[in-house]
């Protein structure tokens, strides 16, 4: 009877051969037309919806804080601060996402 370790060793030694059994296709082409500006567009295209979702959540949370404050001065201050932080965060995000467009237009790359 063959030992389990021997069977395992034989199967593990055959793994590289099984990898060669599949046709992975041709050699991938390089992307000579891929520019840094295109990568920035892809990055912002992915990150922008996340930022918008966080901004919406921040404003909803501050609205809930205002509704539940019930004329308590400390809770109203907390709600105002939450609203202020939401406005500042959204403003910073909009400025950050507009910077690549400003830089491109300044150096003449275009939109």
N, C-alpha and C positions, 0 to 999 in steps of 0.2 A: 504494500500500500504506500502511495506517495504521500509525503508529509505536506501539510497545508502551507508551510513556509516555502517549499519548493514550487508549489503551484502558484503562489502569489508572486514569487520571483520571476517565474516564466511569463505570467501575464503582464507584469510590470515591464519586462524587457520587450514585450511585443507592442507596447503603447506607441513608441515612435513609428513603427511600421504602419499601425492603423491610422496615424495622422497623415501619412503619405498616401493613403488610399482615397482620400477626398480631393477633388479638383477644386482648388480655391480660386480659379480664374486666372486671368492674365496679370501681368505686372501693372500695378496702379500707375496712372499717369501723375506726373507732378502737376502742381497747380501754379503755373507761372503768372496767371492773371490775378491771383489772390493778393490783395493789397492790405496794408494795415488799416486803411479806412474801412474796407469791407469787414474786417474782423471787429472793428469798433461798432459798426452798424449791427452786426450779429449779436454782439455782447449787449448793446443797449436794447435790441429787440427782445432779448430774453429777460433782462433785468427790469425794464420799464413796467411791465404788467405787475411785477411783484411790488414795486414802489407805489404804484397806484393803489394796489390792494391795501398796503399798509397805511396809506393816507386816508383811505375810506374808513378803515377800521379805527384809526385815531380820531376822526371826526365823529364817528358813531359813538365811540367810548366817551368822548367829551360831552356829547348830547345826552347820553345816559347819566353822566355825572350831574349835568345841569338839572335834569328831570328829577333826580333822586335827592337833590340838595335840600329841598323843603325849607328854604329860607335860613339854613344854617350858615353863618358867615364863613366858617372854616371850610365847609364843603363847597361853597360858592367860589372861594379862592382857589381851591384845588381844581374845580371845573374850569375856571378861567385860565389857570396855568396849563391844563391839559389842552385847551383850545389854542392857546398861544404856542405851545410846543408843536401842535399839529400844523399850524400855519407856518411856523418857522421851518419845520422839517420839510413841508411841501414846497416852500419857496426855495430852500437849498437844493432839493432834488430837481426842481425845474431848472434852476441855474446850472446845476451840474450836467444835466442832460442837454442843455443848450450850448454848452461850451464847445463840443466838437464841431457843431455847425458854424459857430462864430469863428473858430480857428480855421476851418476849411475855407470859409469865405474870405478871411483875411489873407491867407497864403495863396488863394486863387485856385484851390482844388475843386470848388463848387460843391453843390449838394448832391 
